[in-house]
Amino acid sequence: MDKILYHSVWLQRDAANAFKMFTRNEHLQSWLTEIADVEPTVD
């Protein structure tokens, strides 16, 4: 069975900056993980 992790945080940012917090490696590495390698795409 797969394990599903849920993580919730309150970001005191506007929507544009909050989006960057989840879509840019350097921002993810500042608060969520040591190493991030994301490549956001639009389908």
N, CA, C and O atoms as CSV, one atom per row, in Angstrom:
chain,resi,resn,atom,element,x,y,z
A,1,MET,N,N,0.847,-1.184,0.000
A,1,MET,CA,C,0.000,0.000,0.000
A,1,MET,C,C,0.887,1.240,0.000
A,1,MET,O,O,1.869,1.309,0.739
A,2,ASP,N,N,0.541,2.207,-0.823
A,2,ASP,CA,C,1.282,3.464,-0.886
A,2,ASP,C,C,0.989,4.317,0.336
A,2,ASP,O,O,-0.121,4.315,0.868
A,3,LYS,N,N,2.003,5.040,0.765
A,3,LYS,CA,C,1.818,5.981,1.863
A,3,LYS,C,C,1.619,7.369,1.267
A,3,LYS,O,O,2.396,7.805,0.417
A,4,ILE,N,N,0.604,8.042,1.706
A,4,ILE,CA,C,0.307,9.384,1.228
A,4,ILE,C,C,0.617,10.366,2.345
A,4,ILE,O,O,0.136,10.219,3.468
A,5,LEU,N,N,1.421,11.365,2.027
A,5,LEU,CA,C,1.770,12.392,2.997
A,5,LEU,C,C,1.024,13.677,2.671
A,5,LEU,O,O,0.950,14.080,1.510
A,6,TYR,N,N,0.490,14.298,3.661
A,6,TYR,CA,C,-0.151,15.602,3.518
A,6,TYR,C,C,0.619,16.593,4.371
A,6,TYR,O,O,0.999,16.294,5.503
A,7,HIS,N,N,0.842,17.764,3.820
A,7,HIS,CA,C,1.590,18.786,4.545
A,7,HIS,C,C,0.855,20.105,4.380
A,7,HIS,O,O,0.490,20.484,3.267
A,8,SER,N,N,0.645,20.784,5.459
A,8,SER,CA,C,-0.080,22.056,5.416
A,8,SER,C,C,0.737,23.131,6.125
A,8,SER,O,O,1.253,22.913,7.221
A,9,VAL,N,N,0.846,24.283,5.490
A,9,VAL,CA,C,1.532,25.416,6.100
A,9,VAL,C,C,0.764,26.685,5.772
A,9,VAL,O,O,0.033,26.744,4.783
A,10,TRP,N,N,0.933,27.688,6.601
A,10,TRP,CA,C,0.346,29.003,6.357
A,10,TRP,C,C,1.447,29.888,5.812
A,10,TRP,O,O,2.434,30.152,6.499
A,11,LEU,N,N,1.285,30.350,4.571
A,11,LEU,CA,C,2.270,31.227,3.952
A,11,LEU,C,C,1.764,32.661,4.021
A,11,LEU,O,O,0.687,32.977,3.514
A,12,GLN,N,N,2.530,33.502,4.638
A,12,GLN,CA,C,2.143,34.910,4.716
A,12,GLN,C,C,2.696,35.614,3.479
A,12,GLN,O,O,3.612,36.432,3.556
A,13,ARG,N,N,2.110,35.269,2.346
A,13,ARG,CA,C,2.531,35.781,1.042
A,13,ARG,C,C,1.300,36.059,0.198
A,13,ARG,O,O,0.214,35.546,0.469
A,14,ASP,N,N,1.489,36.885,-0.837
A,14,ASP,CA,C,0.411,37.048,-1.802
A,14,ASP,C,C,0.414,35.828,-2.726
A,14,ASP,O,O,1.324,35.003,-2.651
A,15,ALA,N,N,-0.582,35.705,-3.585
A,15,ALA,CA,C,-0.741,34.511,-4.418
A,15,ALA,C,C,0.461,34.277,-5.333
A,15,ALA,O,O,0.879,33.131,-5.501
A,16,ALA,N,N,1.022,35.317,-5.922
A,16,ALA,CA,C,2.161,35.157,-6.832
A,16,ALA,C,C,3.376,34.598,-6.099
A,16,ALA,O,O,4.040,33.692,-6.602
A,17,ASN,N,N,3.671,35.126,-4.924
A,17,ASN,CA,C,4.809,34.626,-4.156
A,17,ASN,C,C,4.542,33.226,-3.602
A,17,ASN,O,O,5.459,32.409,-3.531
A,18,ALA,N,N,3.317,32.943,-3.215
A,18,ALA,CA,C,2.974,31.603,-2.738
A,18,ALA,C,C,3.178,30.587,-3.860
A,18,ALA,O,O,3.678,29.489,-3.615
A,19,PHE,N,N,2.802,30.937,-5.072
A,19,PHE,CA,C,3.003,30.052,-6.225
A,19,PHE,C,C,4.487,29.748,-6.407
A,19,PHE,O,O,4.858,28.602,-6.661
A,20,LYS,N,N,5.329,30.755,-6.281
A,20,LYS,CA,C,6.778,30.558,-6.403
A,20,LYS,C,C,7.305,29.614,-5.323
A,20,LYS,O,O,8.244,28.856,-5.568
A,21,MET,N,N,6.708,29.655,-4.134
A,21,MET,CA,C,7.162,28.800,-3.035
A,21,MET,C,C,7.019,27.315,-3.362
A,21,MET,O,O,7.715,26.479,-2.786
A,22,PHE,N,N,6.112,26.988,-4.291
A,22,PHE,CA,C,5.873,25.586,-4.655
A,22,PHE,C,C,6.428,25.215,-6.027
A,22,PHE,O,O,6.440,24.035,-6.378
A,23,THR,N,N,6.888,26.185,-6.810
A,23,THR,CA,C,7.287,25.892,-8.189
A,23,THR,C,C,8.737,26.217,-8.511
A,23,THR,O,O,9.177,25.991,-9.638
A,24,ARG,N,N,9.481,26.736,-7.561
A,24,ARG,CA,C,10.898,27.051,-7.786
A,24,ARG,C,C,11.758,26.309,-6.776
A,24,ARG,O,O,11.507,26.335,-5.571
A,25,ASN,N,N,12.773,25.651,-7.301
A,25,ASN,CA,C,13.637,24.822,-6.458
A,25,ASN,C,C,14.180,25.578,-5.257
A,25,ASN,O,O,14.106,25.085,-4.132
A,26,GLU,N,N,14.724,26.767,-5.480
A,26,GLU,CA,C,15.346,27.503,-4.379
A,26,GLU,C,C,14.345,27.863,-3.288
A,26,GLU,O,O,14.700,27.910,-2.110
A,27,HIS,N,N,13.095,28.119,-3.673
A,27,HIS,CA,C,12.083,28.434,-2.664
A,27,HIS,C,C,11.663,27.183,-1.895
A,27,HIS,O,O,11.506,27.235,-0.675
A,28,LEU,N,N,11.481,26.061,-2.589
A,28,LEU,CA,C,11.145,24.815,-1.897
A,28,LEU,C,C,12.246,24.421,-0.923
A,28,LEU,O,O,11.970,23.945,0.178
A,29,GLN,N,N,13.483,24.619,-1.330
A,29,GLN,CA,C,14.619,24.264,-0.492
A,29,GLN,C,C,14.748,25.185,0.719
A,29,GLN,O,O,15.431,24.844,1.685
A,30,SER,N,N,14.108,26.331,0.675
A,30,SER,CA,C,14.186,27.248,1.815
A,30,SER,C,C,13.211,26.878,2.934
A,30,SER,O,O,13.361,27.348,4.062
A,31,TRP,N,N,12.197,26.028,2.630
A,31,TRP,CA,C,11.224,25.750,3.676
A,31,TRP,C,C,10.719,24.311,3.732
A,31,TRP,O,O,10.131,23.914,4.738
A,32,LEU,N,N,10.935,23.514,2.673
A,32,LEU,CA,C,10.300,22.201,2.663
A,32,LEU,C,C,11.283,21.039,2.612
A,32,LEU,O,O,11.093,20.042,3.309
A,33,THR,N,N,12.312,21.149,1.815
A,33,THR,CA,C,13.201,20.014,1.604
A,33,THR,C,C,14.636,20.483,1.380
A,33,THR,O,O,14.874,21.644,1.046
A,34,GLU,N,N,15.578,19.579,1.564
A,34,GLU,CA,C,16.975,19.946,1.360
A,34,GLU,C,C,17.308,20.076,-0.117
A,34,GLU,O,O,18.048,20.976,-0.516
A,35,ILE,N,N,16.759,19.174,-0.932
A,35,ILE,CA,C,17.022,19.187,-2.370
A,35,ILE,C,C,15.684,19.136,-3.104
A,35,ILE,O,O,14.845,18.281,-2.819
A,36,ALA,N,N,15.491,20.045,-4.039
A,36,ALA,CA,C,14.270,20.060,-4.848
A,36,ALA,C,C,14.654,20.088,-6.314
A,36,ALA,O,O,15.627,20.740,-6.695
A,37,ASP,N,N,13.902,19.390,-7.125
A,37,ASP,CA,C,14.120,19.373,-8.571
A,37,ASP,C,C,12.756,19.312,-9.242
A,37,ASP,O,O,12.305,18.250,-9.672
A,38,VAL,N,N,12.110,20.465,-9.325
A,38,VAL,CA,C,10.785,20.540,-9.922
A,38,VAL,C,C,10.859,21.226,-11.268
A,38,VAL,O,O,11.669,22.128,-11.483
A,39,GLU,N,N,10.000,20.786,-12.169
A,39,GLU,CA,C,9.878,21.395,-13.490
A,39,GLU,C,C,8.391,21.572,-13.780
A,39,GLU,O,O,7.780,20.719,-14.424
A,40,PRO,N,N,7.805,22.672,-13.311
A,40,PRO,CA,C,6.369,22.879,-13.509
A,40,PRO,C,C,6.016,22.962,-14.995
A,40,PRO,O,O,6.722,23.583,-15.790
A,41,THR,N,N,4.911,22.323,-15.337
A,41,THR,CA,C,4.424,22.357,-16.715
A,41,THR,C,C,2.918,22.617,-16.701
A,41,THR,O,O,2.243,22.392,-15.697
A,42,VAL,N,N,2.423,23.081,-17.805
A,42,VAL,CA,C,0.993,23.276,-17.985
A,42,VAL,C,C,0.525,22.285,-19.039
A,42,VAL,O,O,1.033,22.268,-20.160
A,43,ASP,N,N,-0.437,21.470,-18.674
A,43,ASP,CA,C,-0.966,20.458,-19.622
A,43,ASP,C,C,-2.195,20.958,-20.299
A,43,ASP,O,O,-2.776,20.252,-21.124
